[in-house]
Amino acid sequence: MVIEVVDKQSPIPIYAQIEEQLKSRISEGEFLPGTAIPSERELTETFGVSRMTVRQSVTNLVNEGLLYREKGRGTFVAAAKVEQPLSGMTSFTEDMLSRGMEPSNELLKFEKRKPDKVIAEELQLEESDEIFFVERIRYADKIPMAIERTYLPVTLFPELGREVLIGSLYSYVEGSAQLKISGAVQRMEAALAKREDAELLHVETPFAVLVIERVSKLSNGVPFEVVRSTYRADRYKFTSEIQR
Ligand code: 16G
């Protein structure tokens, strides 16, 4: 095994030096996603430091999302996060395909119902109108990435069926339904996953998520969907280009 050195005279704290070394071993591919890093005891020996120091370094990397712990099994290297630009209006299917990942969906609910007040307002409907409520778990390479709850006016998509929702909603809207999507307003906030959502995403609570709400419009200005998406914060980061 490589004997790692820490410089005890350096102004950089020892735990930070260990963090850096572990990070570069991850980025150089020595520790691959899904594989275990050496145990705390082994790291204590290789670095010649206290267990407390090693634990501090590992905890910082866990908090950064580079490593994850599994009870009784050890500490593992996390897969790199999906980096999602916030500029274009893309669909989940497009996003994953463009990264060479395989998208798939689990359709949990597909129901016709009356909208509540907020959804009715956002979709510019009456509370007596009907909407489709769709709940899907969205996977990339079979890993659950997000839970998506979508509200769609029935009048716009009278033919909508389960087979569509197992694939891409946007290709249906722009394909068979022959409608033109023009843009959306989005809000994003950080939250802790609700117990139900944590279970669906196969993660342990407390678990950080990013919640995005999107209200999307057609080219004629008519809102066609309200979507609330709960993304795993350990799998996603969002980027935006800004100008001054
Ligand atoms: C994205 C959109 C969502 C849209 C879905 C369609 C965000 C925050 N949300 O998840 O609004 O309904 O894509 O995806 O980006 P699909 O065409 O793959 O079904």
Boltz pocket constraint, residues with backbone or C-beta under 6 A from the ligand:
constraints:
  - pocket:
      binder: B
      contacts: [[A, 90], [A, 91], [A, 92], [A, 93], [A, 94], [A, 148], [A, 150], [A, 167], [A, 168], [A, 169], [A, 170], [A, 171], [A, 212], [A, 214], [A, 225], [A, 227], [A, 229]]
      max_distance: 6.0
